[in-house]
């Protein structure tokens, strides 16, 4: 991905860089990190459920 544009691809919130849904869609895949603006529907609850299920056989 080329140069990121503030306000379009990301913004800062409490000193942290937050990627926009527009950028995440442009990137083309879900990283499964429960990003704040995830356009793929991967939420913090889904991440927690995945982590709990990972230890079970």
VENRA-V482011 format. One record per backbone hydrogen bond with DSSP energy under -0.5 kcal/mol. CO is the residue of the C=O (numbers start at 0). NH is the residue of the N-H. Records with the same first field share a line. If there is no record, write none. Layout:
CO = NH  NH
This chain:
3 = 5
4 = 7  8  9
8 = 19
9 = 6
10 = 17
12 = 15
15 = 12
17 = 10
19 = 23
20 = 24
21 = 25
22 = 26
23 = 27  28
34 = 37
37 = 40
40 = 42
42 = 46
43 = 47
44 = 48
45 = 49
46 = 50
47 = 51
48 = 52
49 = 53
50 = 54
51 = 54
52 = 55
